[in-house]
Every structure is written in C-alpha cells, then in structure tokens.
Amino acid sequence: MTTPTADLLDTYTLNMGPQHPSTHGVLRLKLTLQGERIMGVEPMIGYSHRAHEKMAENRTYAQFLPNTSRQDYLSGLIYNVAWVEAVEKLAGIAVPERALVARVILSEFNRISSHLLWMGAFLMDLGAATPFLYAFDDREAILFLLESVTGSRLTYATARFGGLSRDLDADFPRRAREVLARLKGRWQEFEDLIEDNVIFRQRTQGVGVFTLDQCRAWGVTGPPLRASGVPYDIRKAEPYGAYPRYEFAIPTRPEGDVFARYMVRVAEMQQSVRIIEQALDGLPEGPVLTEGSIGVKKRLKPPVGTLYYAVESARGAYGIILVSEGGTEPYRAKFRTPSYANLGVMYDALPGTMVADAVAVLGSVDLVMPEVDR
Amino acid sequence: MSGVADSRWVAPGGLVAAAEAALAAGFFFESMTCVDRLDPHGVFELIYTFNRWDEPARFALRLWAPKDEALPTLSGVYGIAAWNEREAWEFYGLRFAGHPNLTWLLLPEDTEFHPLLKSFTAPPPSIYDDSMNPSAPADHGGAHDHAHG
C-alpha cells in the first residue's frame, strides 16, 4: 500500500500509547492523521527493555533459564523449551523420549492458552466483552493444568538440559483429556458467538491486509503470515523435538485481513488439540531427565561454535542465535522475536486506514511488547 | 555455523547487492546479529540470516565490520533492517551510511554508552538511583527530595 500524500498543514500528530488499553503493553504509536485517516505511523518501542541479551552474557546457560519465559510471558514455556533445546544441540546432550513428548504436550497447551488470551483481549478491543469471559474461563483450566506440572502459571522454567525438571504425574493424562474435551465443546460456541456476528465481520473483513511483499520486507511470520495464504510453520519447515511424529495441518486463509488472522488462530487451537491427543496416546514411559546428564547444578561448557535454533512460538518464528567460545556463559545470545517483525510491518500496513481500524489491526497481530523490547 | 543451510562471507561493499539478490530470490529478512570481536580481532562480526517460505532454507550472510567504518544500510532493501541496524548502533556503536533514522530504538534517548560491548561491564551511576553510587549520602526519607531538588 502506498502512503497517501497529504498537505502538511492538514495533518496532526496523535500519540497512541504508551498507556493505551489496546496496545497490550507499553507501546507508543506516533500517528500522523488527516481527520481520522492515518497518513503515517512510527512505533516507539523499548519501554520494557530489560537487556536480556546482555544478561545472557553475564550468567551461565542454566542461570539464564528463568529469563527465557520472561521474553514472551504468554507462551513462555515454548521459549523456555527453545533455549534448552538450543543449548542441547550446541552441547550435544541427549534427551529421553518421554521428555521430548512431554515438552510437546506442555508447549501446545501453552500455545492454546496464549491464543485464548489473545482472542479475549482482541475481541474486547473491538467492544465485545462476552467472549473474554469464555476465553479466560478455558485458559484458566489450562493454566491450572500447567501449574500442576511446572509450579508456575506464566513464567515457566521447567525445562532442563537433558529433559524436564519434573515428570508428568500418573493422573496427568486424565486431567489433560478433560481439558481437551472441554475445549472441543467450545469451538461451535465460539463460531456461533463470534464468527457469525455481523459487527465483528464488518470491523475485520478487508481491514489491515498484509501483502506478501510486505511480509517479506518486514519478516512477518506466524499466524499473520499464514492468514496471508503462506503455509509456513517452523514445526513443519524445520521439524524439531517430537513434532515430526504427529499429524497436523497448517491452517491458512487467503485474505490476509484481520478476519483471516482470527480464523487462522482458531483453527490452530484445534490443530494443537489434535497434536496433544496424539502425544498423550503415545506418551512413552521412562525417565524425563537423562541419567547423569549435565543438569542445572553442574557447570556446562558447550564447545566453540555458532548456532541458529528456531521454533514456532504462538506468535511466529522465534530464533535463538547462540555464540559459544567454550566458556560457562554464552559469548553472545541474540533473540529473533516474532512480534518485533510483526510490529514493523505496521509502517506499511497502517497508512490509509482509520484510527478505529488501527486498533483492530494492532490487536490482530497479537503483540507481546516485552518480547519486542527484550 | 550450525542451523543454517548455506553461509557465505561477504565484504561490506558487497552486502547490499547480496541482500537485493536474496530478496529477488524470494527470501525474507529473518535476523541480524552483531558479535563483539574487538578483542583480539579489532572488528565486529555481523550475521544476517534470510529464509524463504516455499522451500525453507536458512541462508546466512556473514561479514567482518571494521570498528570505525560505516557499513552500508539494508533498510532500502528490507524494511525491518532499519530497526536491526538501530539496535547495532545503540548497543555496539556501529554506524550505517544512508540510514534514514539512526537513533535509539530500545534504549533511553540520551544513553551515552554502548552496553553490549564486551568492554562495557557495570552500569554507570544513575542520577535517579543512588544505590549504584556508594559515595552518595544514604537516603533518609526526606533527604531524597532535597538531593534531587
């Protein structure tokens, strides 16, 4: 989309944020407006910068574990597992089968809980208060389940180099299946309540379209890219962990608009349920931490090397670039976070839309600001 | 480098042409990493990675960036490169010739140090935080207001 030209005298600047309810975290958008139409946008970020990359250089690989889930606090378990798997790959640490499968189960539950929170908050931005209550009710059931295994509700640090810190208890599969059954009963309700709502459709269809050229220039990944018709998912593109052994589809939509991004996420939750069911069916017995593996208490020194490790987080492609010089701390750790690129595309996607549409477009990409700022 | 399908070293002068070729071949801009190799090499190591959706294959462009030389910007080829380069500037002091807006992205807008340099170790004492400065008088309630006027 080309930026409409405007007479400078007719335009004015509006700061949206940093404390705006629809920015979901501290994000400031400097909007140049002509009436209600957006002529230009400058996202101002960094409000929740905590220097995770510097912290990574100043502590051991294990000491950095709690930092991982604080980058994206909504799918923190996926980030926690990503860090552990990156270090395992760099140091050549084996992982028992049961831990690999358990990581998939927990990660997919975390993905659903993240999508549910997004769904409630996004629809709340559009003025629909009811779905929020349904979404949070279901999310609570998942958090309760995850808490029973990990001990935390949001900032998980349960993965270990060589496995998991705690095993799934004997009763876990039963409780997990209960949550899945409850979720499966919800899809039809969501469809009736949200998708068929005429106001929701008019506010989202044809709004905030991301073209493929924009996605390429800004590095858009995850549900926003799949809503533009590209079946790109790291779980299929670069299979990791136990994912290759499960059957699941990559939902896509051709439209590229806000509505498509909603539909893709709902379909993704259903695919996650499918993955968890297969994983529960084939959950192997055995230990969840390799006997005699380099656990947290030992000093871990991966060999010299540079590694790129990618996983699919709830928001898109998350990458860890890890440089080891053979020491007990990483020489350099860089985090390629999906929201960073998915926010950058706003430079191209917002101009030409109205202020009210900006709320819908911003909400539809599911930004987590601590992940953008790191 | 592990985790990439193909990796190539380029000279700074060949960077823009290489990125343009990547875009023409359908690659998207994935990441940019700067590594401090000043001690002992006197240069920064830059790792740009690109990837594609249809036939996923991560492609890395790597280069040695001399300490006091401006690099060409990729912001004219890939939009998101502008933010990545602003990060390299604020965290390492790298400059990019032709960058449209080379200013602080994540750090406060008056930061005078480059915190990801290996030579940077402790945060400088802040005027807002006496706890970093052992010579500052202890804070006894009202004294705080006085100190900061």
Chai-1 contact restraints between the chains, C-beta under 6 A:
chainA,res_idxA,chainB,res_idxB,connection_type,confidence,min_distance_angstrom,max_distance_angstrom,comment,restraint_id
A,G46,B,L106,contact,1.0,0.0,6.0,A-B,restraint_1
A,H49,B,L106,contact,1.0,0.0,6.0,A-B,restraint_2
A,K54,B,P115,contact,1.0,0.0,6.0,A-B,restraint_3
A,K54,B,L116,contact,1.0,0.0,6.0,A-B,restraint_4
A,R216,B,F28,contact,1.0,0.0,6.0,A-B,restraint_5
A,A217,B,Y78,contact,1.0,0.0,6.0,A-B,restraint_6
A,A217,B,G79,contact,1.0,0.0,6.0,A-B,restraint_7
A,W218,B,G79,contact,1.0,0.0,6.0,A-B,restraint_8
A,W218,B,I80,contact,1.0,0.0,6.0,A-B,restraint_9
A,G219,B,F28,contact,1.0,0.0,6.0,A-B,restraint_10
A,G219,B,F29,contact,1.0,0.0,6.0,A-B,restraint_11
A,G219,B,E30,contact,1.0,0.0,6.0,A-B,restraint_12
A,G219,B,I80,contact,1.0,0.0,6.0,A-B,restraint_13
A,V230,B,W53,contact,1.0,0.0,6.0,A-B,restraint_14
A,Y232,B,W53,contact,1.0,0.0,6.0,A-B,restraint_15
A,A237,B,P56,contact,1.0,0.0,6.0,A-B,restraint_16
A,T306,B,M1,contact,1.0,0.0,6.0,A-B,restraint_17
A,L307,B,S2,contact,1.0,0.0,6.0,A-B,restraint_18
A,L307,B,G3,contact,1.0,0.0,6.0,A-B,restraint_19
A,Y308,B,G3,contact,1.0,0.0,6.0,A-B,restraint_20
A,Y308,B,V4,contact,1.0,0.0,6.0,A-B,restraint_21
A,Y309,B,G3,contact,1.0,0.0,6.0,A-B,restraint_22
A,G319,B,S31,contact,1.0,0.0,6.0,A-B,restraint_23
A,I321,B,T33,contact,1.0,0.0,6.0,A-B,restraint_24
A,V323,B,V35,contact,1.0,0.0,6.0,A-B,restraint_25
A,R332,B,V35,contact,1.0,0.0,6.0,A-B,restraint_26
A,K334,B,T33,contact,1.0,0.0,6.0,A-B,restraint_27
A,R336,B,S31,contact,1.0,0.0,6.0,A-B,restraint_28
A,A341,B,I80,contact,1.0,0.0,6.0,A-B,restraint_29
A,G344,B,I80,contact,1.0,0.0,6.0,A-B,restraint_30
A,G344,B,W83,contact,1.0,0.0,6.0,A-B,restraint_31
A,D373,B,L106,contact,1.0,0.0,6.0,A-B,restraint_32
